[in-house]
Every structure is written in C-alpha cells, then in structure tokens.
Amino acid sequence: MTRSRPIAREALTGAAIHAILIASVVFAVYPILWVIALAMSPSEAPSARLLPIPTPLRDPAAFGGIGRALWHVTDNFREVVSRSDDAGHWLFGTQLANSLLVSLATSLAAIAIATPAAYALARFPFVGARASTRALMATQMFPGVAASVPLYLLLDAMGLLDTRSGLVLVYATTSVPFAIFQLRGAFESIPRELEEAAMVDGATRFGAFVRVILPAARPALAVTALFAFMTAWNEFILAATFLSREETFTLPVVLQRYVGEYSAEWGHFAAGAIIVSVPVMILFYALQRHLVGGLTSGGVKG
C-alpha cells in the first residue's frame, strides 16, 4: 500500500509534466500553423503585375482533383514570387538577390574584420585593451535606428544611398562589435600551448593562427557568421530608411508593402514571411552541429 503511493505520485507528476510540455508546444506552434493556413487561404487582392504563366499550367484541370487543390492553396506563393516591374523584369528575384548579397556580404565583412581584432584582444596585452572591449560592448546598448539620421547623411554624402553597398556598410557597423566580442571569448578558450607548439615546430605567428587557431575556432566562426547573416537578413527599419526604389528593396521591406494604411494583403504577407524564413532554416540545419559549441566557446570569462 505504501509502495503504490509513490508510484501513483510519480505517474501524476509525469502526466502533469507531459501536459505542460504539450501545452507549451501547442502555444509555440500555433502562430506558425496560423501563418501557414493564412498563406494557403484564397487571395483577397490578386496582384496586378505577374510574370506570364505557361499555358499548360494555366489549366488546373490538367492536374486532376489534387492538382486543383494544390493550385489554389499556392495562389499567394505564386503571386508573391512572380511579381514583376513595369518593364517585365522579375522583381521578386531581384529583391531576393538583394537580400542574399547584402546578408552574405555583411557576414563576410563581420568575420573578416572581427577575426584579427578579436585575436589581438585575446592574445596580445596592450594599453587600452580592456577599455576597447568595453567600448565595443557599449555600442551594443544602442539600437541601430538611433544612428539612422547621421548614417543617412553620411551615405548621402558618399553617394551610397539606395545601394546595396551602403546597406552592407551600415549593417557591418552593428555586426562587427558583437562578432569581436563573440570571437574574443572563443580565442581565449583555445589553449596557448597549441600555437606555441606550432611555432616551436617552425611555424610563424601568422602560420600558427591560420593552421591551428582558425580550425579550432571553426564552430564560433560559423555561429558568428550565422548571427551576422540573420541580422542583415531580418533588418527592416534601416533598409526602409535608406532604400527607396523597388529594385533595391530587401525582402523585409517587400513584406511591409503588403500591409498598408488602409488595406492589408494578409495572404501575400504570410506567404512572403514563409518564403523569407526558408533560407534561415536551411542555414540553421546546415550549421546545427556548430551551434552549441560555437555559443558556449564565447562564454568564458575574460
């Protein structure tokens, strides 16, 4: 009798934990399912400017019953993806390329600048090293939009308004400080004895850095590059401020155009949101084995 009570208590505890977990999963997944359902709902305001669809594909009957259903639930996706400009050019493809180029360039710039800077802060003691680190972290206290006016004036003076290069320059200024802080912790977690052994074997300081330190810091480099990519990929306010022509828009700016002051194309907005999230999901899947090691490598005290 006494033994059955702990068993019953454990069963009730397990059931309560499972119920809480199930409720948490439903709470987290419901918005995603809602967006998917909204994206597959009938289009409320069909787009007026679309690329021509091949004649065989215009007839839903060619696909049968399942084909007709799939054809209708993908209306919003097709209309978002096939938008063109007045000249007939594939506008969505240009905007997708803008987002990819800006995000990749921002990620590469952040890694290229932050890697040697973080290594210097981690390995070489010099006057002002601690103050430099604190100054870099202080820049993260202020959102990028707080500097939008001076950045706008600077880009205007340099002739970089409404260009991908100007947007990369702006995004790099916000990504580099975080990348330096993250990589500095990763380099400090790598034993100095590894590069000292390489130099004893005849390698130079730079050779030890390239052949020993960089391979050991690969997880942190991957995660830092991913964060820089996501920062540029998801950013909206600065892009909407510095870009004015449709052919220079990035995808977050495109999504905002579906929700106006007097009307909203929610089906197109939801379909666009799903499309925009696909590259990030692919990157997370490709880099998942580096995520835990890369995040924890920057968490040392120093």
BELNOR-V588109 format. One record per backbone hydrogen bond with DSSP energy under -1.0 kcal/mol. NH is the residue of the N-H (numbers start at 1). CO is the residue of the C=O. Records with the same first field share a line. If there is no record, write none. Layout:
BEGIN
NH = CO / CO
END
This chain:
BEGIN
7 = 3
8 = 4
9 = 5
10 = 6
11 = 7
12 = 8
13 = 9
14 = 10
15 = 11
16 = 12
17 = 13
18 = 14
19 = 15
20 = 16
21 = 17
22 = 18
23 = 19
24 = 20
25 = 21
26 = 22
27 = 23
28 = 24
29 = 25
30 = 26
33 = 29
34 = 30
35 = 31
36 = 32
37 = 33
38 = 34
39 = 35
40 = 36
51 = 82
57 = 54
58 = 55
62 = 59
63 = 60
64 = 61
68 = 64
69 = 65
70 = 66
71 = 67
72 = 68
73 = 69
74 = 70
75 = 72
78 = 74
79 = 75
80 = 76
81 = 77
82 = 78
84 = 49
85 = 89
88 = 85
91 = 89
92 = 83
94 = 90
95 = 91
96 = 92
97 = 93
98 = 94
99 = 95
100 = 96
101 = 97
102 = 98
103 = 99
104 = 100
105 = 101
106 = 102
107 = 103
108 = 104
109 = 105
110 = 106
111 = 107
112 = 108
113 = 109
114 = 110
115 = 111
117 = 113
118 = 114
119 = 115
120 = 116
121 = 117
122 = 118
123 = 119
124 = 120
129 = 126
132 = 128
133 = 129
134 = 130
135 = 131
136 = 132
137 = 133
138 = 134
139 = 135
141 = 138
146 = 143
147 = 144
148 = 145
151 = 147
152 = 148
153 = 149
154 = 150
155 = 151
156 = 152
157 = 153
158 = 154
160 = 155
162 = 242
163 = 160
167 = 163
168 = 164
169 = 165
170 = 166
171 = 167
172 = 168
173 = 169
175 = 171
176 = 172
179 = 175
180 = 176
181 = 177
182 = 178
183 = 179
184 = 180
185 = 181
186 = 182
187 = 183
188 = 184
189 = 185
190 = 187
194 = 191
196 = 192
197 = 193
198 = 194
199 = 195
200 = 196
201 = 197
202 = 199
203 = 198
208 = 204
209 = 205
210 = 206
211 = 207
212 = 208
213 = 208
214 = 209
216 = 212
217 = 213
218 = 215
221 = 217
222 = 218
223 = 219
224 = 220
225 = 221
226 = 222
227 = 223
228 = 224
229 = 225
230 = 226
231 = 227
232 = 228
233 = 229
234 = 230
240 = 236
241 = 237
242 = 238
243 = 239
248 = 245
249 = 246
254 = 250
255 = 251
256 = 252
257 = 253
258 = 255
259 = 256
260 = 263
265 = 258
266 = 264
269 = 265
270 = 266
271 = 267
272 = 268
273 = 269
274 = 270
275 = 271
276 = 272
277 = 273
281 = 277
282 = 278
283 = 279
284 = 280
285 = 281
286 = 282
287 = 283
290 = 287
294 = 290
295 = 291
296 = 292
297 = 293
299 = 296
END
